[in-house]
């Protein structure tokens, strides 16, 4: 009996020391990622930025390869958005790289929560420039890049589950985009986009893209009190500016999508009783050089 107790004490001590060593290594790698991220954002010229970002990706993968790295939050790494699926089956890490011409390039990966903690990643390859039809269904190798900040799991009887992703997409020097993306898994493949939207404006829509004046903010989030995904209704400043998104902003009314029977039903003129979360303005422009306004 004494030998068994001694063995148990030795094992507990061993695993405790190993866990601390693992935590320390992840902390050190996170510190390295923070430094590289700062170098990337401050680098001058596209080639230098891409080179530093490549070093960032390599270091991040090194961290994710460590045992049980799935549970490490990377919460001090502010440039990377880390969101969990809600059902604990995966998480998404995503970030952006601002370029000198006012455009953005996006990076990310889907990390699966595997048995035993073995690494399983689906790298997200931003192919926005090569996607002619932004409504097409794609995969992780042809990703309509974004920095995701919220994920909403959707289940319905007799149907495969899918996930609604809310993301900031940036765009160019004149406009900003946000996106409602649909993510699903078909066996061992990643699928982005699906015709799950219902409404007169959303027939055959696989993803919803919003575009508006860069100096304005747009709310897009889930609202528990309203029981739906809600967003600012965007309109042009004048009727003659329809389709010219650099002149679009909120008219201070709200629309939304309600999840009914596993589908997203469009709702117009949503009455929001609760106050708008001030954090919504964070996604007007992550660099925060401009103070966003809710209306022209």
Secondary structure, DSSP 8 states (H G I E B T S, - for coil): -HHHHHHHHHHHHHHHHHHHHHHHHHHHHHHHHHHHHHHHHH--SHHHHHHHHHHHHHHHHHHHTSTTGGG---TT-TTSEEEE-SSSSEEEEEEEEE-TTS-EEEEEEEEE--GGG---EEEEEB-GGG-S-TTS-B-TTSB---EEEEEEEEEETTEEEEEEEEEEEEESSSEEEEEEEEEEEETTEEEE--S-EESTT-TT-SSEEEEEETTB---EEEETTTTEEEEEEEEESSGGGTT-GGGEEEEEEEEEEEEETTEEEEESS----S---GGGGGGT-TT--S--BS--
